[in-house]
Amino acid sequence: MTTSTPAPTEAGLELKTRLNAYLEDVAAALGIRMDACTVDLAGPVTARMRLNWRLPGFPERDVDLMWHEEHGWSAAVATHSGDDHHVVVAYLGGRTVASQPRLVARFAESLRAGEHQDCWPGAPTLRTAGGPSALAKELSAWA
């Protein structure tokens, strides 16, 4: 896993620990390795997991699951521009940005199968960014 971090603080270290534990559980549910994951803790906190398959309708584009501290999980395909830009094709939604790993895996598998009926069409705002302590609290199940 690759992580971009600001200067460490106690709250930042707690957040990093909890987020890494959460992402490890999501990666395990997806059946992928953590070296397929990148994290940016600089704010807003984000993560990206590269999947090793393609989506119907995008057979030549890489697929990533993207996590954002305000919107939770989304699925995105890489653009053809050659840089690191993505186009979001669906959002998981829900009540928390820390959806259970099995739900994240089910979301990814439904998209892989070409089923989009349970997806949100736009970015949900599930929380407002409130700093590392508030996000660590949201991830408290992964202490």
Residue pairs with C-beta under 8 A, 6 or more apart in sequence:
1 20
1 23
1 34
1 35
1 37
1 38
1 39
2 37
2 38
2 39
3 16
3 20
3 38
3 39
3 40
3 41
4 38
4 39
4 40
4 41
4 42
5 12
5 16
5 41
5 42
6 12
6 41
6 42
6 43
9 132
11 131
11 132
11 133
11 136
12 41
12 132
14 132
14 133
14 136
15 41
15 45
15 132
15 133
15 135
15 136
15 139
16 41
17 143
18 136
18 139
18 140
18 142
18 143
19 39
19 41
19 45
19 47
19 135
19 139
19 142
20 39
21 139
21 142
21 143
22 98
22 101
22 139
22 141
22 142
23 34
23 37
23 39
23 47
23 49
23 67
24 34
25 101
25 142
26 49
26 65
26 101
26 104
26 105
27 33
27 34
27 36
27 37
27 49
28 101
29 101
29 102
29 104
29 105
30 49
30 51
30 65
30 101
30 104
30 105
30 108
31 105
32 49
32 50
32 51
32 52
36 49
36 50
36 51
36 52
37 47
37 48
37 49
37 50
38 47
38 48
39 45
39 46
39 47
40 46
40 47
41 132
43 69
43 129
44 68
44 69
44 70
44 129
45 68
45 69
45 129
45 132
45 135
46 66
46 67
46 68
46 69
47 66
47 67
48 64
48 65
48 66
48 67
49 64
49 65
49 67
50 62
50 63
50 64
51 62
51 63
51 64
51 65
51 108
53 63
53 112
54 60
54 61
54 62
54 63
55 61
55 63
55 75
55 77
55 89
55 111
55 112
55 114
56 112
56 113
56 114
57 114
58 77
58 89
61 77
61 78
61 79
61 80
62 77
62 78
63 75
63 76
63 77
63 78
64 75
64 76
64 77
64 78
64 86
65 73
65 74
65 75
65 76
65 104
65 108
66 73
66 74
66 75
66 76
66 86
66 88
67 73
67 74
67 97
68 74
68 97
68 123
69 97
69 127
69 129
69 135
70 97
70 125
70 126
70 127
70 128
70 129
71 91
71 97
71 123
71 124
71 125
71 126
72 91
72 92
72 93
72 94
72 96
72 97
72 98
72 99
72 124
72 126
73 91
73 92
73 97
73 99
73 104
73 107
74 88
74 89
74 90
74 91
74 92
74 123
75 88
75 89
75 90
75 107
75 108
75 111
76 86
76 87
76 88
76 89
77 86
77 87
77 89
78 85
78 86
79 85
79 86
79 87
88 123
89 111
90 107
90 111
90 116
90 119
90 120
90 121
91 119
91 120
91 121
91 122
91 123
91 124
92 99
92 103
92 104
92 107
92 119
92 120
93 119
93 120
93 124
93 126
94 103
94 124
94 126
95 126
96 126
96 127
96 138
97 126
97 127
97 138
98 138
98 139
98 141
98 142
99 107
107 118
107 119
110 116
110 118
110 119
111 119
127 134
127 138
129 135
